[in-house]
């Protein structure tokens, strides 16, 4: 079996400049494995419509011509060397419109039969679910089948949730990293601006504005918030109007700009089921920057990795006597929790898994 690979083929849906959390994560991992273990990465982009350079930060980038089994075998087979391992960043909807990339499974299976290589899969997602009238309900069995087969095909499996780890029998699980930077030290809340940041892709932010307006009003009142900053692509819903609070649309910003805004802000708000927040890049970014993460409460949801009252708060549960000192303790707890799974920790685990 392959020992100490010096070359990794990193399979991703997309890369920057396209906004894509999985691609951003894969790039951070490539950068960290290069600096810590001298591992070279070649990215294999499996979205034919992706438009980008043939190099990113010094890493070679190859793009598939079409999403089919033969194209995958030809591209990956041509790039494989005796020193290569393959790192698949798996999220079903990244490789197929309805989340069922059968072509990807068949292509990798054929390649594994033809020539030996080590396959490590990072399962960012497993399968969708939903009510009976949705496509997610009817396609979920196919998505489960693909995940199960990929799990068997993989030599090592990694994921971001303990729940997922049990479902696929993965050896390793770590909450995701912040794709917009990891400060080594942060300012205490009392020295920061009285502002709330709502950051991320349109979907999670739209949930905030549709369903969490009362929570935002409560936070503004409790913490004397003067500004709400919206960061990300435009949303299709109206931003809230809160008396005495200035709402600023920043749009899409570079990672350094987002990092700066978070570093000087008091609160980061999210609307995301708490069972899954450890795979949320939004939550990771809040913790990494030492803001106070505050979320919308979902009944029957509970995180196994992050603990309410120690690393985040639900707006619904903030007591009337809650103080700035209490908030600082939780923000510090979130920052400390994040240090246990920074990017270098992930990169070291990937390197061990690839060996």
C-alpha positions in Angstrom: 0.0 0.0 0.0 1.1 3.6 -0.7 3.4 5.0 2.0 4.0 8.7 2.7 2.4 10.2 -0.4 4.1 13.3 -1.7 1.2 13.9 -4.2 -2.5 14.1 -3.6 -5.3 14.3 -6.1 -7.9 16.4 -4.3 -11.3 15.9 -5.9 -13.7 18.9 -5.4 -16.9 20.2 -6.9 -15.5 23.7 -7.5 -12.7 26.1 -6.4 -12.4 29.8 -6.0 -13.2 32.3 -7.5 -16.5 30.4 -7.3 -18.0 30.8 -3.7 -18.0 27.2 -2.5 -17.4 26.1 1.1 -16.1 22.7 0.2 -13.6 24.1 -2.3 -12.4 26.7 0.2 -11.9 23.9 2.8 -10.0 21.8 0.3 -7.7 24.7 -0.6 -7.0 25.4 3.1 -6.1 21.7 3.6 -3.8 21.7 0.5 -2.0 24.7 1.8 -1.6 23.2 5.3 -0.4 19.8 4.1 2.2 21.5 1.9 3.6 23.7 4.7 3.5 21.0 7.3 4.3 17.8 5.4 5.6 18.9 2.0 2.7 17.2 0.2 1.8 18.6 -3.3 -1.8 18.7 -4.3 -3.4 18.6 -7.7 -7.0 19.7 -7.7 -9.5 17.8 -9.8 -12.6 20.0 -10.4 -15.7 18.0 -11.3 -17.9 20.8 -12.5 -17.5 21.3 -16.2 -19.0 24.8 -15.9 -16.5 26.0 -13.4 -14.4 28.8 -14.7 -11.0 29.4 -13.1 -7.2 29.4 -13.7 -5.2 26.2 -14.2 -3.3 27.1 -11.0 -4.4 28.3 -7.6 -1.8 29.4 -5.0 0.8 27.3 -6.9 -1.3 24.2 -7.0 -2.2 22.7 -10.4 -5.9 22.5 -11.3 -7.5 20.1 -13.8 -11.1 20.3 -14.8 -13.3 17.5 -16.1 -14.8 18.0 -19.6 -18.1 16.3 -18.8 -19.7 14.5 -15.8 -19.5 10.9 -16.8 -17.7 7.8 -15.8 -15.4 7.6 -18.8 -14.2 11.3 -18.4 -13.5 10.7 -14.8 -11.5 7.5 -15.5 -9.5 9.3 -18.2 -8.7 12.4 -16.2 -7.9 10.8 -12.8 -6.2 7.8 -14.4 -3.9 10.2 -16.4 -2.9 12.1 -13.2 -2.3 9.1 -10.9 1.3 8.2 -10.2 2.8 5.5 -7.9 3.3 8.3 -5.3 -0.3 9.5 -5.5 -3.3 9.2 -3.2 -6.8 10.4 -3.9 -8.7 12.7 -1.5 -12.3 12.9 -2.3 -14.3 15.8 -0.8 -17.8 14.3 -1.0 -21.1 16.3 -1.1 -23.6 14.7 -3.3 -25.2 17.9 -4.6 -21.7 19.1 -5.6 -21.3 16.4 -8.2 -24.9 15.9 -9.5 -27.9 18.2 -9.7 -30.1 16.0 -7.6 -27.4 14.7 -5.3 -27.0 11.3 -6.9 -23.5 11.2 -8.6 -23.7 7.5 -9.7 -21.1 8.3 -12.4 -18.6 9.3 -9.7 -19.0 6.1 -7.7 -18.7 3.9 -10.8 -15.7 5.8 -12.1 -13.8 5.5 -8.9 -14.8 1.9 -8.5 -13.4 1.1 -12.0 -10.2 2.9 -11.3 -9.6 1.1 -8.1 -10.0 -2.2 -9.9 -7.6 -1.2 -12.6 -4.7 0.1 -10.5 -4.0 0.4 -6.7 -4.3 3.8 -5.1 -5.4 4.9 -1.7 -8.8 6.6 -1.5 -9.6 8.8 1.5 -13.0 10.4 1.5 -14.0 13.4 3.5 -17.8 13.1 3.8 -19.0 16.7 4.2 -22.6 15.6 3.6 -24.3 12.2 3.5 -27.8 12.4 2.1 -30.8 14.7 2.0 -34.2 14.1 3.6 -37.5 15.9 3.5 -41.3 15.4 3.4 -42.9 13.0 1.0 -43.8 15.7 -1.6 -40.2 16.7 -2.1 -37.5 15.3 -4.4 -35.2 14.8 -1.4 -37.6 12.2 0.0 -37.7 10.2 -3.2 -34.0 10.5 -4.0 -32.8 9.8 -0.4 -32.5 6.0 -1.0 -30.2 6.5 -4.0 -28.1 9.0 -2.1 -27.8 6.6 0.8 -26.8 3.8 -1.6 -24.0 5.9 -3.1 -22.7 7.0 0.4 -22.7 3.3 1.5 -20.8 2.2 -1.5 -18.3 5.0 -1.3 -17.8 4.2 2.3 -16.9 0.6 1.5 -14.7 1.7 -1.5 -12.8 4.2 0.7 -9.6 3.1 2.5 -10.1 5.8 5.1 -13.2 7.9 6.0 -13.4 11.3 7.7 -16.3 13.5 8.5 -17.4 16.5 10.6 -20.1 15.1 12.8 -20.1 12.3 15.4 -23.5 11.4 14.0 -22.0 10.9 10.5 -19.1 9.1 12.0 -21.3 6.4 13.5 -23.4 6.2 10.3 -20.5 5.4 8.0 -18.1 3.8 10.4 -15.5 6.6 10.0 -12.4 6.5 12.1 -12.1 10.2 12.5 -14.5 13.1 13.0 -13.7 16.8 13.6 -15.8 19.9 13.3 -15.1 21.9 10.2 -12.7 24.8 10.0 -13.1 28.5 9.4 -12.4 29.2 5.7 -11.9 32.9 6.3 -9.0 32.8 8.7 -8.0 31.6 12.1 -6.7 34.3 14.4 -4.3 33.1 17.1 -5.5 35.8 19.5 -8.8 37.8 19.7 -10.1 40.9 21.4 -12.4 40.6 24.4 -16.0 41.5 23.7 -16.0 44.6 25.9 -13.4 46.2 23.5 -15.4 45.4 20.3 -18.0 47.3 18.4 -21.7 46.9 19.4 -22.6 45.1 16.2 -24.1 41.8 15.0 -22.7 40.0 12.0 -24.9 37.8 9.8 -22.6 36.0 7.5 -22.7 33.2 4.9 -24.5 32.0 1.8 -28.0 33.3 1.0 -29.9 30.3 2.3 -28.8 30.5 6.0 -29.1 34.3 6.0 -32.5 34.2 4.5 -33.7 31.9 7.3 -32.4 34.5 9.8 -34.3 37.3 8.2 -37.5 35.3 7.7 -37.7 33.5 11.0 -35.3 35.1 13.5 -36.3 38.8 13.5 -37.6 38.7 17.0 -34.3 37.2 18.2 -32.4 40.0 16.5 -34.6 42.6 18.2 -33.9 40.9 21.6 -30.2 40.9 21.0 -30.1 44.5 20.0 -32.0 45.4 23.1 -29.9 43.2 25.5 -26.5 44.2 24.1 -27.3 47.8 23.0 -26.5 46.9 19.4 -26.2 49.8 17.1 -25.4 48.0 13.8 -26.3 44.8 12.0 -23.8 43.8 9.2 -25.0 41.5 6.4 -22.1 39.8 4.6 -22.6 37.6 1.5 -24.4 37.3 -1.8 -27.7 39.2 -2.1 -30.7 37.5 -0.5 -34.2 37.4 -1.8 -35.9 38.7 1.3 -36.1 42.1 3.0 -33.6 42.8 5.7 -35.1 43.7 9.0 -36.0 47.2 10.1 -35.2 47.6 13.8 -35.6 50.9 15.6 -32.4 52.6 16.3 -30.3 50.0 14.5 -28.4 50.6 11.3 -28.5 47.6 8.9 -25.5 47.6 6.5 -25.3 45.4 3.4 -21.7 44.6 2.7 -22.2 42.1 -0.1 -19.5 39.6 -1.1 -16.1 40.4 0.5 -12.7 38.9 0.5 -11.8 36.6 3.3 -9.5 39.1 5.0 -12.2 41.7 5.0 -14.7 39.3 6.5 -12.1 38.2 9.1 -11.6 41.9 10.1 -15.3 42.5 10.5 -15.7 39.5 12.7 -12.6 40.3 14.7 -14.1 43.7 15.8 -17.8 42.6 16.2 -19.5 41.4 19.3 -22.1 38.8 18.0 -22.4 36.4 15.1 -25.9 35.2 14.5 -26.9 31.9 12.8 -30.1 30.0 12.0 -28.9 26.4 11.6 -30.2 23.2 13.3 -27.8 22.7 16.3 -27.4 19.0 15.6 -25.4 20.0 12.5 -23.6 23.2 13.5 -20.2 21.5 13.7 -20.3 21.1 9.9 -21.3 24.8 9.5 -18.5 27.0 8.2 -20.4 30.0 9.4 -20.4 28.7 13.0 -16.7 27.8 12.7 -15.9 31.3 11.5 -17.7 32.8 14.5 -15.9 30.6 17.0 -12.5 31.1 15.3 -12.9 34.9 15.6 -14.0 34.9 19.3 -17.4 36.5 18.7 -20.4 35.4 20.8 -22.2 32.9 18.6 -26.0 33.2 19.0 -28.4 30.9 17.2 -32.1 30.2 16.6 -33.4 27.4 18.8 -34.8 24.3 17.0 -36.7 21.8 19.3 -35.3 18.3 19.3 -32.0 19.5 18.0 -28.8 19.1 20.0 -25.1 19.3 19.1 -22.8 16.5 20.3 -19.7 18.6 19.7 -20.5 22.2 20.8 -22.3 22.8 24.1 -25.0 25.4 24.6 -24.0 27.8 27.3 -20.3 27.0 26.9 -19.6 27.6 23.2 -22.8 29.3 21.9 -26.2 30.6 23.0 -29.7 30.3 21.8 -31.4 33.7 21.6 -34.5 32.1 22.9 -32.7 31.1 26.1 -30.8 34.3 27.1 -31.8 35.1 30.7 -33.0 38.5 31.7 -29.9 38.9 34.0 -27.4 38.0 31.3 -24.3 40.2 31.6 -21.4 41.2 29.4 -19.2 39.0 31.6 -21.4 36.0 30.9 -21.2 36.8 27.2 -17.4 37.1 27.3 -17.1 33.7 29.1 -19.0 32.0 26.3 -17.2 33.8 23.5 -13.9 32.8 25.1 -15.2 29.2 25.4 -16.1 29.2 21.7 -12.6 30.4 20.7 -10.9 27.8 23.0 -13.2 25.0 21.6 -12.1 25.9 18.1 -8.4 25.7 18.9 -8.8 21.9 19.2 -9.6 21.5 15.5 -7.8 24.3 13.7 -6.7 23.7 10.1 -3.3 22.3 11.1 -5.1 19.6 13.2 -7.2 18.7 10.2 -4.2 18.7 7.9 -2.2 16.4 10.2 -5.1 13.9 10.3 -5.5 14.0 6.6 -1.8 13.2 6.2 -2.0 10.3 8.6 -5.1 9.0 6.8 -3.4 9.3 3.4 -0.4 7.2 4.5 
